[in-house]
């Protein structure tokens, strides 16, 4: 092989590696949003599960000492003064 051919052969390999690198970067860039969405959904599911578990361990409402209200003829609505 002639020395001049060595240079073109080596530069061809370097160019091929560069093209492969660019293609892989493009693939990863296209995949990144979907991967992030999946990770976010997994995180939300984990948080939701943890909150559900904590809520199940709470004592019943009757344990907090609230008594039923006695109703009189005078009541107030929750909005305004009426």
C-alpha positions in Angstrom: 0.0 0.0 0.0 1.3 3.4 -0.9 1.7 6.1 1.8 -0.8 8.3 0.0 -3.5 5.6 0.3 -2.8 5.2 4.0 -3.9 8.8 4.6 -7.2 8.4 2.7 -8.0 5.1 4.4 -7.3 6.5 7.9 -9.3 9.7 7.2 -12.2 7.5 5.9 -12.3 5.6 9.2 -12.3 8.8 11.2 -15.1 10.2 9.1 -17.1 7.1 9.6 -16.7 7.3 13.3 -17.8 10.9 13.3 -20.9 10.0 11.2 -21.7 7.2 13.6 -21.2 9.5 16.6 -23.5 12.1 15.1 -26.2 9.5 14.3 -26.0 8.1 17.9 -26.4 11.7 19.3 -29.4 12.2 17.1 -31.0 8.9 18.3 -30.4 9.8 21.9 -31.8 13.3 21.4 -35.0 11.8 19.9 -35.3 9.3 22.7 -34.6 11.7 25.6 -38.1 13.2 25.9 -39.8 9.8 26.0 -37.3 8.6 28.6 -37.9 11.7 30.8 -41.6 11.2 30.6 -41.4 7.6 31.6 -39.1 8.5 34.5 -41.5 11.2 35.6 -44.5 8.9 35.5 -42.6 6.3 37.6 -41.8 9.0 40.1 -45.4 10.2 40.3 -46.6 6.6 40.7 -44.1 6.1 43.6 -45.2 9.3 45.3 -48.9 8.4 44.9 -48.3 4.9 46.3 -46.4 6.3 49.3 -49.2 8.8 50.0 -51.9 6.1 49.8 -49.9 3.9 52.2 -49.6 6.8 54.7 -53.4 7.6 54.4 -54.3 3.9 55.1 -52.3 4.0 58.3 -54.1 7.0 59.7 -56.6 6.4 62.5 -60.3 6.8 61.8 -61.7 10.3 61.9 -63.6 9.6 65.1 -60.3 9.3 66.9 -59.6 13.1 66.5 -62.3 14.2 69.0 -64.7 15.9 66.6 -68.3 15.6 67.7 -71.3 15.9 65.6 -72.5 19.5 65.4 -75.8 20.3 66.9 -77.9 22.1 64.4 -79.9 25.1 65.4 -82.3 27.3 63.4 -79.4 29.8 63.0 -76.9 28.6 60.4 -74.3 30.3 58.4 -73.3 29.3 54.9 -69.6 28.8 54.1 -69.5 31.8 51.7 -70.1 35.3 52.8 -72.3 36.2 55.7 -75.6 34.9 54.4 
